[in-house]
């Protein structure tokens, strides 16, 4: 359909991505920024989000970051725009988690 064609062009993901996901030997995943300045900034924070990858029904990989605030059960599910790089949202989501004292996915 025409809407599907328009969507492919209108919501094209940023390239190159601001981050890379690597699989660790223990089965977990880690996020590393491709820009040294962003990685240096992320390294100053003591906590790291859990990193997960999900496979959509269209066989596309979606990266999910889970920022956890200690001792909290409330979780905010943040859904960013299709053309947004979740790495660019990293510090905003970390700030939400810390400031609001909630978990953010």
C-alpha distances in whole Angstrom, upper triangle without the diagonal:
4,5,5,7,9,10,11,13,14,16,17,20,24,25,28,28,31,32,33,33,36,37,41,43,43,40,39,36,37,36,37,36,36,38,42,42,39,41,44,43,42,45,47,46,47,44,41,38,37,34,32,29,26,23,20,18,16,20,20,23,24,27,29,32,35,38,41,43,47,48,45,43,40,37,34,31,29,25,24,21,19,20,24,26,28,31,31,31,34,37,36,35,39,40,38,40,43,43,42,44,41,39,35,32
4,5,5,6,9,10,11,12,14,16,19,22,24,27,27,30,32,32,33,36,38,41,44,44,41,40,37,38,36,37,35,35,37,40,41,38,40,43,42,41,44,46,45,47,44,41,38,38,35,32,29,27,25,22,20,18,21,21,24,24,28,29,32,35,38,41,43,47,48,45,43,40,37,34,31,29,25,24,20,18,19,22,25,27,30,30,30,33,36,34,34,38,39,38,39,43,43,42,43,41,39,35,32
4,5,5,6,9,10,10,11,14,17,20,22,25,25,28,29,30,31,34,35,39,42,42,39,37,35,35,33,34,33,33,35,38,38,36,37,41,39,38,41,43,42,44,41,38,35,35,32,30,27,25,23,19,18,16,20,19,22,22,25,26,29,32,34,37,40,43,44,41,39,37,33,30,27,25,21,20,17,15,16,19,22,24,27,27,27,30,33,31,31,34,36,34,36,39,39,38,40,37,35,32,29
4,5,5,6,9,10,10,12,15,18,20,23,23,26,27,28,28,31,32,36,39,39,35,34,32,32,30,32,31,31,33,36,37,34,36,39,38,36,40,42,40,42,39,36,33,32,29,27,24,22,20,16,15,13,16,15,19,19,22,24,27,30,33,36,39,42,43,40,38,36,32,30,26,24,20,19,16,13,15,18,21,23,26,26,26,29,32,30,30,33,35,33,35,38,39,37,39,36,34,30,27
4,5,5,7,9,10,11,15,18,19,22,22,26,27,28,29,31,33,37,40,40,37,36,33,33,31,32,31,30,32,36,36,34,35,39,38,37,40,42,41,43,40,37,34,34,31,29,26,24,21,19,18,15,18,17,20,20,24,26,29,32,34,38,40,44,45,42,41,38,35,32,28,26,23,21,17,15,15,19,21,23,26,26,27,30,32,31,31,34,36,35,36,40,40,39,41,38,36,32,29
4,5,5,6,8,10,14,16,18,21,22,25,26,28,29,32,34,37,40,41,38,36,33,33,31,32,30,29,31,35,35,32,34,38,36,35,39,41,40,42,39,36,34,33,30,29,26,24,23,20,20,17,20,18,21,21,23,25,28,31,33,37,39,43,44,41,40,37,34,30,27,25,21,19,15,13,13,17,19,22,25,24,25,28,31,29,29,33,34,33,35,38,38,37,39,37,35,31,28
4,5,5,6,8,11,14,17,19,19,22,24,25,26,29,31,34,37,37,34,32,30,30,27,29,27,27,29,32,32,30,32,35,34,32,36,38,36,39,36,33,30,30,27,25,22,21,19,16,17,14,17,15,17,17,20,22,24,27,30,33,35,39,41,38,36,33,30,27,24,21,17,16,12,9,10,14,17,19,22,21,22,25,28,26,26,29,31,29,31,34,35,34,36,33,31,27,25
4,6,6,6,9,12,14,17,17,20,22,22,24,27,28,32,35,36,32,31,28,28,26,27,26,25,27,30,31,29,30,34,33,31,35,37,36,38,35,32,29,29,26,24,21,20,18,16,16,13,15,13,16,16,19,21,24,27,30,33,36,39,41,38,37,35,31,28,25,22,19,17,13,10,10,14,16,18,21,21,22,25,27,27,26,30,31,30,32,35,36,35,37,34,32,28,25
4,6,5,9,12,13,16,17,20,22,23,25,28,30,34,37,38,35,33,30,29,27,27,25,25,26,30,30,28,30,33,32,31,35,37,36,38,36,33,31,31,28,26,24,23,21,19,20,17,18,16,18,18,21,23,25,29,31,34,37,41,42,40,39,36,33,30,26,24,20,17,14,11,10,14,16,19,21,20,22,25,27,26,27,30,31,31,33,35,36,36,37,35,33,29,27
4,6,9,11,14,17,17,19,22,23,25,28,31,34,37,38,35,33,30,29,26,27,25,25,26,29,29,27,29,32,31,30,34,35,35,37,35,32,29,30,27,26,23,23,22,19,20,18,20,17,19,18,20,22,24,27,29,33,35,39,40,38,37,34,30,27,24,21,18,15,11,9,8,12,14,17,20,19,20,23,25,24,24,28,29,28,30,33,33,33,35,33,31,27,25
4,6,9,12,15,14,17,19,20,21,25,27,31,34,34,31,29,26,26,23,24,22,22,23,27,27,24,26,29,28,27,31,32,31,34,31,28,26,26,23,22,20,19,18,16,18,15,17,14,15,14,16,18,21,24,26,29,32,35,37,34,33,31,27,24,21,18,14,12,8,6,5,9,11,14,17,16,17,20,22,21,21,25,26,25,27,30,30,30,32,29,28,24,21
4,7,9,11,12,15,17,18,19,23,25,29,32,33,30,28,25,24,21,22,20,19,21,25,25,23,25,28,27,26,29,31,31,33,31,28,25,25,22,21,19,19,18,16,18,15,16,13,14,14,16,18,20,24,26,29,32,36,38,35,35,32,29,26,23,20,16,14,11,8,6,9,10,14,16,15,17,20,22,22,22,25,27,26,28,31,31,31,33,31,29,25,22
4,6,9,8,11,13,14,16,19,22,25,29,30,27,25,21,20,18,18,16,16,18,21,22,19,21,24,24,22,26,28,27,29,27,24,22,22,19,18,16,16,16,15,18,15,15,12,12,11,13,15,17,21,23,26,29,32,35,33,32,30,26,23,21,18,15,12,10,7,4,6,7,10,12,12,14,16,19,19,19,22,24,24,25,28,29,29,30,28,26,22,20
4,6,6,8,11,13,16,19,22,25,29,30,27,25,21,20,17,16,14,13,14,18,19,16,18,22,21,20,23,26,26,28,26,23,22,22,19,19,18,19,19,18,21,19,18,15,14,13,14,16,18,21,23,26,29,32,35,33,33,31,27,25,22,19,16,13,11,10,6,7,6,10,11,10,13,15,18,18,19,21,23,23,25,27,28,29,30,28,26,23,21
3,5,8,10,12,15,18,21,24,28,29,27,25,21,20,17,16,14,12,13,17,18,17,18,21,21,21,24,26,26,29,27,24,23,23,20,20,18,20,19,20,22,20,19,15,15,15,15,18,19,23,24,28,31,34,37,35,35,33,30,27,25,22,20,17,15,13,10,10,9,12,12,12,15,17,19,20,21,23,25,26,27,29,31,31,33,31,29,25,23
4,7,9,10,13,16,20,22,26,28,26,23,20,18,15,14,11,9,11,15,16,15,16,19,20,19,21,24,25,27,26,23,22,22,19,20,18,20,20,21,24,21,20,16,15,15,15,18,19,23,24,28,30,33,36,35,35,33,30,28,25,23,21,18,17,15,12,12,10,12,11,12,15,16,19,20,21,22,24,26,27,29,30,31,32,31,28,25,23
4,5,7,10,14,17,20,23,25,23,20,17,15,12,11,9,8,10,14,15,13,14,17,17,16,19,21,22,24,22,19,18,19,16,16,15,17,18,19,22,20,18,15,13,13,12,14,15,19,20,24,27,30,33,31,31,30,26,24,22,19,18,15,15,13,11,10,7,9,8,9,12,13,16,17,17,19,21,22,23,25,27,28,29,27,25,21,19
4,7,10,14,17,19,23,24,23,20,16,14,10,9,6,5,7,10,11,9,10,13,13,13,15,18,18,21,19,17,16,17,15,16,16,18,20,21,24,23,21,18,16,14,12,14,14,18,18,22,24,27,31,29,30,28,25,23,22,19,18,15,16,15,13,11,7,8,6,7,10,10,13,15,15,16,18,20,21,22,24,26,26,25,23,20,18
4,7,10,13,16,19,21,19,16,13,10,7,5,4,5,8,10,12,9,9,13,13,12,14,17,17,19,17,14,14,14,12,14,13,16,18,20,23,22,20,17,14,13,10,13,12,16,16,20,23,25,29,28,28,27,24,23,21,19,18,16,17,16,15,12,9,9,6,9,11,10,13,15,15,16,19,20,20,22,24,25,26,24,22,19,17
4,7,10,13,16,18,16,14,10,8,6,5,6,7,10,12,15,12,11,15,16,14,15,19,18,20,18,15,14,14,11,12,12,15,16,19,22,21,18,16,12,12,10,13,13,16,17,21,24,26,29,28,29,28,25,24,22,20,20,18,19,18,17,15,11,11,9,12,14,13,16,18,18,18,21,22,22,24,26,27,27,26,23,20,18
4,7,10,13,14,12,10,7,6,5,6,9,10,14,15,17,15,13,17,17,15,16,19,18,19,17,13,12,11,8,9,9,12,14,17,21,20,17,15,11,11,8,11,11,14,16,19,22,24,27,26,27,26,23,23,21,19,19,18,20,18,18,16,13,12,10,14,15,13,17,19,17,18,21,22,21,23,26,27,26,24,21,19,16
4,6,10,12,10,9,6,5,7,8,11,12,16,17,19,17,14,18,19,16,16,20,19,20,18,14,14,12,9,10,10,14,16,19,22,22,19,17,13,14,11,13,13,16,18,20,23,25,28,28,28,28,25,25,23,23,22,22,23,22,22,20,17,15,14,18,19,16,19,22,20,20,24,25,23,25,28,29,28,26,23,21,19
4,7,8,7,6,4,6,9,11,15,16,19,20,22,20,17,20,22,19,19,22,21,20,18,15,14,12,10,10,10,13,15,19,22,22,19,17,14,15,12,14,14,16,18,20,23,25,27,27,27,28,25,25,24,24,24,23,25,24,24,23,19,18,17,20,21,19,22,24,22,22,25,26,24,26,30,30,28,26,23,22,19
4,5,6,5,6,7,10,12,16,18,21,21,23,21,18,20,22,18,18,21,20,19,17,14,14,12,11,12,13,16,18,22,25,26,22,21,18,18,15,16,16,17,18,20,23,23,26,27,27,28,26,26,25,25,26,26,28,27,27,25,22,20,19,22,23,20,23,25,23,22,26,27,25,26,30,30,28,27,23,22,21
4,5,7,9,11,14,16,20,21,24,24,26,24,21,23,25,22,21,24,23,22,20,17,17,15,14,15,16,19,20,24,27,28,24,23,20,21,19,19,19,20,21,22,25,25,28,29,29,30,28,29,28,29,29,29,32,30,31,29,26,24,23,26,27,24,26,29,27,25,29,30,28,29,33,33,31,29,26,25,24
4,6,9,11,15,17,21,23,26,25,27,25,22,24,25,22,21,24,22,20,18,16,16,13,13,13,15,18,20,24,27,28,25,24,21,21,18,18,18,18,19,20,23,23,25,26,26,27,26,27,26,27,28,29,31,30,31,29,26,24,23,26,26,23,26,28,25,24,28,28,26,27,31,31,29,27,23,23,22
4,7,10,14,16,20,22,25,25,27,25,22,25,25,22,21,24,23,21,19,16,15,12,11,10,12,14,17,20,23,24,21,20,17,17,15,15,16,16,18,19,22,23,25,25,25,26,24,25,24,25,25,26,28,27,28,27,24,21,21,25,24,22,25,27,24,23,27,27,25,27,30,30,28,26,22,22,19
4,7,10,13,17,19,22,23,24,22,19,22,22,18,18,21,19,18,15,12,11,8,7,8,10,13,16,19,23,24,21,20,16,15,13,13,12,12,15,15,19,20,22,22,22,23,21,22,21,22,22,23,26,25,26,24,21,18,18,21,21,18,21,23,20,19,23,24,21,23,26,26,24,22,19,18,16
4,7,10,13,16,19,19,21,18,16,19,19,16,16,19,18,17,15,11,10,7,5,6,8,12,15,18,21,22,19,17,14,13,10,11,10,12,14,15,19,20,23,23,23,23,21,21,20,20,20,21,23,22,23,21,18,15,14,18,18,15,18,21,18,18,21,22,20,22,25,26,24,22,18,17,15
4,7,10,13,15,16,17,15,12,15,16,12,13,16,15,15,12,9,9,8,6,9,10,14,17,20,24,24,21,19,15,14,11,11,10,12,13,15,18,20,23,23,23,24,21,21,20,20,20,20,22,22,22,19,16,14,12,16,16,13,16,18,16,15,19,20,19,20,24,24,23,21,18,17,15
4,7,10,12,13,14,12,10,13,13,10,11,15,14,15,13,9,9,9,7,10,11,14,17,20,23,23,21,18,14,13,10,10,9,12,12,15,18,21,24,23,24,24,21,20,19,18,18,18,20,19,19,16,13,11,9,12,13,10,13,16,14,14,17,19,18,19,22,23,22,21,18,16,15
4,7,9,9,11,9,7,10,11,9,10,13,14,15,14,11,11,12,11,13,14,18,20,23,26,26,23,20,17,16,12,14,12,15,15,18,21,23,26,26,27,27,24,23,22,20,21,19,21,21,20,17,13,12,9,12,14,11,13,16,16,15,18,20,19,21,23,25,24,23,21,19,18
4,5,7,9,6,5,9,10,8,10,13,14,16,15,13,13,15,13,16,16,19,22,24,27,26,24,21,18,16,14,15,13,16,16,20,22,24,28,27,28,28,25,24,23,20,20,18,20,20,18,15,12,11,7,10,12,10,12,15,15,15,17,20,20,21,23,25,25,24,22,19,19
4,6,9,8,7,11,12,12,13,16,17,20,19,16,17,18,16,18,18,21,23,25,28,26,24,21,18,18,15,17,17,20,20,23,26,28,32,31,32,31,28,27,25,23,23,20,21,20,18,16,12,13,10,11,14,13,15,18,18,18,21,23,23,24,26,28,28,28,25,23,22
4,6,6,6,9,10,11,13,15,17,19,19,17,18,20,18,21,21,24,26,28,31,29,28,24,22,21,18,20,18,21,21,24,26,29,32,32,33,32,29,28,27,24,24,21,22,22,19,17,14,14,11,11,14,13,14,17,18,18,20,23,23,24,26,28,28,28,26,24,23
4,6,5,6,9,10,10,13,15,18,18,17,19,21,19,22,23,26,28,30,34,33,30,27,24,23,20,22,20,22,21,24,26,28,32,32,33,33,30,29,28,26,26,24,25,25,23,20,17,17,13,14,16,15,15,18,20,18,20,23,24,23,26,28,28,28,27,25,24
4,5,5,6,9,10,11,14,17,18,17,18,21,20,23,24,27,30,31,35,34,32,29,26,24,21,22,20,22,21,24,25,27,31,31,32,31,29,28,27,25,25,23,24,25,23,20,17,17,13,13,15,13,13,16,18,17,18,21,22,21,23,26,26,27,26,24,24
4,5,5,6,9,10,12,15,15,14,15,18,17,20,21,24,26,28,32,31,29,26,23,21,18,18,16,18,17,20,22,24,28,27,29,28,25,24,24,21,22,20,21,22,20,17,14,13,9,9,12,10,9,13,14,13,15,18,19,19,20,23,23,23,22,20,20
4,5,5,6,9,11,13,13,12,14,16,15,19,20,23,26,28,32,31,29,26,22,21,17,18,16,18,17,19,21,23,27,27,28,28,25,25,24,22,23,21,23,23,22,19,15,14,10,12,13,11,11,15,15,14,16,19,19,19,21,24,24,24,22,20,20
4,6,5,7,10,12,14,13,16,18,18,22,23,27,30,32,35,35,33,29,26,24,21,21,18,20,18,21,22,24,27,27,30,29,27,26,27,25,26,24,26,27,25,22,18,17,14,14,16,13,12,16,17,15,17,20,20,19,21,24,24,25,23,22,23
4,5,5,8,11,12,12,14,18,18,21,23,26,29,31,35,34,32,29,26,24,20,20,17,18,16,18,19,21,25,25,27,26,25,24,24,22,23,22,24,25,24,20,17,16,12,12,13,11,9,13,14,12,13,17,17,16,18,21,21,22,21,19,20
4,5,6,9,9,8,11,14,14,18,20,23,26,28,32,32,30,27,23,21,17,17,14,15,13,15,16,19,22,22,24,24,22,21,21,20,21,20,22,24,22,19,16,14,11,12,12,9,8,12,12,10,12,15,14,14,17,19,19,19,18,17,17
4,5,7,9,9,12,15,16,19,22,25,28,30,34,34,32,29,25,23,20,19,16,17,15,16,17,19,23,23,26,26,24,24,24,23,25,24,26,27,26,22,19,17,14,15,16,12,12,15,15,13,15,18,17,16,19,21,21,21,20,19,20
4,7,9,10,14,17,18,22,24,28,31,33,37,37,35,32,28,26,22,21,18,18,15,17,17,18,22,23,25,25,24,24,25,23,26,25,27,29,28,24,21,19,16,17,17,13,12,15,15,12,13,17,16,14,17,20,19,20,20,19,21
4,6,7,11,14,16,20,22,26,29,31,35,35,33,30,27,24,20,19,15,15,12,13,13,14,18,19,21,21,20,20,22,21,23,23,26,27,27,23,20,18,15,16,15,12,10,13,13,9,11,14,13,11,14,17,16,17,16,16,18
4,7,10,13,16,19,23,26,29,31,35,36,34,31,27,25,21,19,16,15,12,12,12,12,16,17,20,21,20,21,22,22,25,25,28,29,29,25,23,20,18,19,18,14,13,16,15,11,13,16,13,12,15,17,15,16,16,16,18
4,7,10,12,16,19,22,26,28,32,33,31,28,24,22,18,16,12,11,8,8,9,10,14,15,17,18,17,18,19,19,21,22,25,27,27,23,21,17,16,17,16,12,12,14,12,9,12,14,11,10,14,16,14,14,12,13,15
4,7,9,12,16,19,22,25,28,29,27,24,21,18,15,13,9,9,7,8,11,12,16,16,18,18,16,17,17,17,19,19,23,24,24,20,18,14,13,15,14,10,11,13,11,9,12,14,11,12,16,17,15,15,12,12,13
4,6,9,13,16,19,21,25,26,24,22,18,15,12,9,6,5,4,7,10,12,15,15,16,16,13,14,14,14,16,17,20,21,21,18,16,12,12,14,12,9,11,13,10,8,12,13,10,12,15,16,14,13,10,9,9
4,7,10,13,17,19,23,24,22,20,16,14,10,8,6,5,7,8,12,13,16,15,16,16,14,15,14,15,16,17,21,21,22,19,17,13,13,16,15,12,14,16,13,12,16,16,13,15,19,18,17,15,11,11,9
4,7,10,14,16,20,21,18,16,13,11,7,6,5,6,9,11,15,17,20,19,19,19,16,16,15,15,15,16,19,18,19,17,14,11,11,15,14,11,15,16,13,13,17,17,15,18,21,21,20,17,14,12,10
4,7,10,13,16,18,15,14,10,8,6,5,6,8,11,14,17,19,21,20,19,19,16,16,14,15,15,16,18,17,19,17,15,12,13,17,16,14,17,18,15,16,20,19,18,20,23,23,22,19,15,13,10
4,7,10,13,14,12,10,6,6,5,6,9,11,15,17,21,23,25,23,22,22,19,18,16,16,15,15,17,16,17,16,14,12,13,17,16,15,19,20,17,19,22,22,20,23,26,25,25,22,18,16,12
4,6,10,11,9,8,6,5,6,7,11,13,17,19,22,25,26,24,23,22,19,18,15,15,14,15,17,15,17,17,15,14,16,19,18,18,21,22,19,21,24,23,22,25,27,26,26,23,19,17,13
4,7,8,6,6,5,6,9,11,14,17,20,23,26,28,30,28,26,25,22,21,18,18,16,17,17,15,17,18,17,16,18,21,20,21,24,24,22,24,27,26,25,29,31,30,29,26,23,20,16
4,5,5,5,6,7,11,12,16,18,22,24,28,30,31,29,27,26,22,21,18,17,15,16,16,13,16,17,17,16,19,21,21,22,25,25,23,25,28,26,26,30,31,30,30,27,23,21,17
4,5,7,10,11,14,16,20,22,25,27,31,33,34,32,30,28,25,24,20,20,18,19,18,16,18,20,20,20,23,25,24,25,29,28,26,29,31,30,29,33,35,33,33,30,27,24,20
4,5,9,11,15,17,21,23,26,29,32,35,36,34,32,31,27,26,22,21,18,18,17,14,17,18,19,19,22,24,24,25,29,28,27,29,32,31,31,34,36,34,35,31,28,25,22
4,7,9,13,15,19,22,25,28,31,34,35,33,31,31,27,26,22,22,19,19,19,15,17,19,18,18,21,23,23,24,28,28,26,28,31,30,30,33,35,34,34,31,28,25,21
4,6,10,13,16,19,23,26,29,32,33,31,30,29,25,24,20,19,16,16,15,12,14,15,15,15,17,19,20,21,24,25,23,25,28,27,27,31,32,32,32,29,25,22,19
4,7,10,13,16,19,22,26,29,30,29,27,26,23,22,18,17,15,15,15,12,14,14,13,13,14,17,17,18,22,22,20,22,25,25,24,28,30,29,29,26,23,20,16
4,6,10,13,16,19,23,26,27,25,24,23,19,18,15,14,12,11,12,10,12,12,11,10,12,15,14,15,19,19,17,19,22,21,21,24,26,25,25,22,19,16,13
4,7,10,13,16,20,22,25,23,22,21,18,16,14,13,12,11,13,12,13,12,10,8,9,13,12,12,16,16,14,16,19,18,18,21,23,23,23,20,17,14,11
4,7,10,13,16,19,21,19,18,17,14,13,10,10,10,11,13,13,15,13,11,8,10,13,11,11,14,14,12,13,17,16,15,18,20,20,19,16,13,10,7
4,6,10,13,16,18,17,17,16,12,12,10,10,11,12,15,15,17,14,12,8,9,12,10,8,11,12,9,10,13,13,12,15,17,17,16,14,10,8,6
4,6,10,13,15,13,13,12,9,10,9,10,12,14,17,18,20,17,15,12,13,15,12,10,13,13,9,10,13,12,10,13,16,15,14,11,7,6,4
4,7,10,13,11,12,12,9,10,11,11,14,15,19,20,21,18,16,13,13,15,12,9,11,11,7,7,10,9,7,9,12,12,11,9,6,5,6
4,6,9,8,9,10,9,10,12,13,17,18,22,24,25,22,20,16,17,18,16,13,14,14,10,9,11,11,7,9,12,12,9,7,5,7,8
4,6,6,9,9,9,11,14,15,19,20,24,26,27,24,23,19,19,20,17,15,14,14,12,10,11,10,6,7,10,9,6,6,5,8,11
4,6,9,11,12,14,17,19,22,24,28,30,31,28,26,22,22,24,21,18,18,18,15,13,14,14,10,10,13,12,8,9,9,12,14
4,7,10,12,15,18,20,23,26,29,32,33,30,29,25,25,27,24,21,21,21,18,16,17,16,12,12,14,13,9,9,10,13,16
4,6,8,11,14,17,20,23,27,29,31,28,27,23,24,25,22,20,20,19,16,15,15,13,10,11,13,11,7,6,7,11,13
4,6,10,13,16,19,22,26,28,30,27,27,23,24,26,22,21,21,20,17,16,17,15,12,14,15,12,10,7,7,11,12
4,7,10,13,16,19,23,25,27,25,25,21,23,24,20,19,19,18,15,15,15,12,10,13,13,10,9,6,6,9,11
4,6,9,13,16,19,21,24,21,21,18,20,20,17,16,17,15,12,13,14,11,9,12,13,10,9,6,4,6,7
4,6,10,12,16,18,21,18,19,15,18,18,14,14,15,13,10,12,13,9,9,12,13,10,10,7,6,5,6
4,6,10,13,15,18,16,16,13,16,17,13,14,16,14,10,13,14,11,11,15,16,13,14,10,9,6,5
4,6,10,12,15,12,13,10,13,14,10,12,13,11,8,12,13,10,11,15,15,14,15,12,10,7,6
4,7,9,12,10,12,10,13,13,11,13,15,13,11,15,16,14,15,18,19,17,19,16,14,10,8
4,7,8,6,8,8,11,11,8,11,14,12,11,14,16,14,16,19,19,18,20,18,16,12,11
4,6,5,9,9,13,12,11,14,16,14,14,18,19,17,19,22,23,22,24,21,20,16,14
4,6,8,10,13,13,13,16,18,17,17,20,21,20,22,25,26,25,27,24,22,18,16
4,7,9,12,11,12,15,18,17,17,20,21,21,23,26,26,26,28,26,24,20,18
4,6,9,8,8,11,14,13,13,16,18,18,19,22,23,23,24,22,21,17,15
4,5,5,7,9,12,12,13,15,17,17,19,21,22,23,24,22,20,16,15
4,5,5,6,10,10,9,12,14,14,15,18,19,20,21,19,16,13,11
4,5,5,8,10,10,11,14,15,16,17,19,20,21,20,17,14,13
4,6,7,8,10,11,13,14,16,17,18,20,21,20,18,15,15
4,6,5,6,9,10,11,12,14,15,16,18,16,15,12,11
4,6,5,6,9,10,11,12,14,15,16,15,13,11,11
4,5,5,6,9,10,10,12,14,15,15,14,12,13
4,5,5,6,9,10,10,12,14,13,13,10,12
4,5,5,6,9,10,10,12,10,9,7,8
4,5,5,6,9,10,10,10,9,8,10
4,5,5,6,8,9,10,11,10,13
4,6,5,6,8,8,9,7,11
4,6,6,5,5,6,6,9
4,6,5,7,9,10,13
4,6,8,11,11,15
4,6,9,10,13
4,7,9,13
4,6,10
4,7
4
